[in-house]
Amino acid sequence: MTIRKGLTALAAVLAAFLSQATPALASSHREAPAITKLPKVDGTDFYMFRSYETGRAGYTTLLANYIPLQDVYGGPNFFMLDPDAVYEIHIDNNGDAVRDVTFQFRFQNTIRGLTVPVGGQSIPIPLINIGGVGPGAGDNANLNVIERYSLGVIRGRNGRPEPVTLSGGGTSFLKPVDRIGDKSIRDNNPTVYGLYADDHIYDVTIPGCSGTARVFVGQRREGFVFNLAESFDLINLNPVGARNSRANDLSDKNVTTLALEVPTSCLALPGQPVIGGWTTASISKNDRPESFTSSAGPNGPLVQVSRLGNALVNEIVIGLPDKDRFNASEPKDDAQFARYVTNPSFPKLIELLFPSKQAPTLFPRTDLVAVFLTGVPLLNQPPNVVPSEMLRLNTSIAPRTAGTQDSLGVLANDQAGYPNGRRPGDDVIDITLRVAMGALLPASVAPNGQEPYTDGALVTATIGYTPDGNISGDPAFRLFRDQFPYLQTPLSGSPQPIHP
């Protein structure tokens, strides 16, 4: 691969980075001890990619998913976001590891107090709806809880939020109720929820940006494909088996998505196309778990408890003692976590579990520094980069339509895919496994580095999965769609069986 030629250029950068390191992390599905107590602010996935919807090539899409492992029968309260938390998506557009543009979401949940007459009294109902809703966003008279949010943009690390506004005016946005079930949708029609949710996609104006952006917040079908159970049971599978040999354990789950489609010119600087991105969630200091008592919150009275850039960093890169510390940290301070990338434990664990699969013998692992901390030379590394963990995207590389994308991304010479940003159909599990075992290194230091490591659960931009985890050619079960917000309408559990 051509990007190998640039890896040797990392030596000087890496030496400077390590010189700052102090002794000793990206959040995902229940990946750190403390965040398991706070599912409403647990970031599960972060995507950043050039929009590949027809006619939207001048835009970049940002997707931040929260609240992991949502069962379709998760009532009666389902999965509202936390009105006492702040959810943010950050962009670093000059490579200095400090946020330059931040999109800040704040939520407000209003209980209407709907009642029914009982024995001459009006008694509040115990449910979040009293009848069908949709198909329009305003067709919500039967909802007992109305979820709204505001969106602000912050310039610089210490700027103040400026309101993002609806194209027709206003700064308050409706979030659709989660997919309770078909009877809770107008006319008991399973096709109506998709229309209802799509009516919550808003055209917006961002201060300081030209062009019209789009925003959506709501429940989506879980698009992260992972053989979760066997993988975390000491890789209880053939790590070089077929990519489509195992079930997708998350295929019956939903997730909550914060989605933005922003003019690329609003994110990248002129002449500097590489941007970095990550998402965070912060809560009141009074609500923080014990693990975060020594952490300094970036938002005054708030303390950051969740952070996510690249997928899988906290799961398989960061050591258990430092997972909570990473979730409370900022990229500018990532030198303290350097050893987890330069001397990774996960490849050694694979070697111990499968003695025939020798881990790379090169240290420090400059290839992993490129993927996780600096961007890859000749691909998505900005000039004068400060090593720090975030997802990096070269916005000058043209997007590819869903049908032409390769889910192995850059490893398969699809330069528009991971680790150059991340699209919904990028197989970050297989890519990360292969890179960890030395796919970017010569055979002399990674003798098994070119083997097809996999978790066995295949993902592509056009794949379909039934809720029981099996690949399906039925377009009704397709995981993703080709237009904003790209993640699919959430699954419904009622009436059973679970269906799209």
Buried (B, 14 or more C-beta within 10 A) or exposed (E): BEBBEBBEBBEEBBEEBBEEBEEBBBBBBBBBBBBEEBBBBBBBBBBBBBBBBEEBEEBBBBBBBBBBBBBBEBBEEBBBBBBEBBBBBBBBBBBBBBBBBBBBBBBEBEEBEBEEEEEEEEEEEEEBBBEBBBBEBEBBEBBBBBBBBBBBBBBEBEBEBBBBBBEEEEEEBBBBBBBBBBBBBBEEBBEBBBBBBBBBBBEBBBEEBEEBBBBBBBBBBBBBBBBBEBBEEEBEBEBBBEBBBBBBBBBBBBBBBBBBBBBBBBBBBEEBBBBBBBBBBBBBBEBBBEBBEEBEBBBEEBBBBBBBBBBBBBBBBBBEEBBBBBBBBBBBBBBBBBBBBBEBBBBEBBBEEBEEBBBBEBEBBBBBBBBBBBBBBBBBBBEEBBBBBBBBBBBEBEBBEBEEBBBBBBBBEBBBBBBBBBBBBBBBBBBBBBBBBBBBBEEEBBBBBEBBBBBBBBBBBBBBBBBEBEBBEEEEBBBBBBBBBBBBBBBBBBEEEBBB
